[in-house]
Amino acid sequence: MNTQKTTNLHEGETNVDANNEKLQQKLSIKQLFKQSLKGNHQDLTKGSIGVAAFLLAVPMVLEMLMESIFAITDIFFVSGLGAQAVAVVGLTEAVLTLLYALAIGLSMAVTATIARRYGEKNIEQADVVAGQTLWIGMAVALVVGFIGLNFAEDILRLMGGSETLIKEGKTYTTIMLSGSITILYLFLINAIFRGAGDASIAMRSLWLANGINIVLDPLLIYGVGPFPEMGLTGAAVATNIGRGVGVIYQLSYLFGVAGRIKITLKHLLIQTEVCLKLLKVSFWGIIQFLIATASWIALVRIVSTYGSDAVAGYTIAIRVIMFVILPAWGLSNAVATLVGQNLGANKPDRAEQSVWRIAKYNIYFLLAVALIFITIPSHIIGLFTSDENVIKYGVDCLRYISYGNGFFALGMILVQAFNGAGDTMTPTKINFVCYWLIQIPVAYGLAKWFDLGPTGVFLAITIAQSIFALVGWLTFRKGHWKLKLV
């Protein structure tokens, strides 16, 4: 009797899911786009996987577009102050990369945990995790802020800055490090929203923060109208004000009634066990990011031995690639949320189907990008420089890396699937093997021993990405990630 009831219940759920999927498929792309920007709440563990991915990916793509513009804006306006000011921003950003590693690693853990609790329909515990996340972000920010207030000059000196540069840039570096809580909270609170499926709020917070930064940057740097002329310091003040307003906007949702996550005072009571679990999962996420970052630094170092033209061509090509593939990053972030929520809902098969479905979309997209990059690379690189040598290196980089786009598309989806399941250790191990034990040695060997020069580095990237995707695919198919508890 009970068996019959259970069977009827599952059949009823299946029929409802099928009906929901049919209704969702009737929606036009325009309607879905509007819905994704509004952030209408939807159960991501039911209905069309394609629609769920679209609703998550659109705001995530726009969110990352704003993140990339953040980095460009300061350089654009500061460049008018001269090379010394640009150098200060560059050296400070290099130091902040370590903070980004912490923020991204913690964000992986937060998204995976919130998504799992949300999929389990344990909203109360999701709220608790969100509350503990705020304390963790505060603790890290206090440490970084203390370092910034007391050791800004030493940091710039350690990074190789001249005494003139240190004198000009110490205030900028102090403000940027002291205001690190705005960086951490933007990352961490957006990770909370993504885990709960509230990607549109994450997008709007960065739109707001970036819009304010763009407006205030020239006003405070150059003293337009009633605003004081603050020079380089103005850039730091503008950035922190912009990010700060973005954080206030985020908090208004966390402590308000409109969002999926609603924090109250009881959720802010420190729960050591929850904090330790988040830190445990985030540890490997931090290492994962640092491994990838260190690998790219090593490749730049190899390319730099062939002159500034090679570095310029490589830099332009990589930035073009990273900017154009933003939709792919949006899809991969959507995978993390879908995997986490469906595992929480005890639907591992749907979680796996989500990964393969979105991987297919991602492969189609990046293969189309590859076709363009391989066909007209000189026209693309030529938009950024007229130097023939730089164009030559940039074209080679764009073309050779694009040959591996299909593998890259699969690999990035699988990485986020592991991360979304809370299994941050597996992609960290794969990163270490493919990037440090394969990519760097192969790049050096092809460039130096086989005398291929920078082309050897570009080929090594394609080889490493291909192996990464293959190893990731074989590991993913074993299904151990489905059993991960967070």
Disulfide bonds with the S-S distance in Angstrom:
none
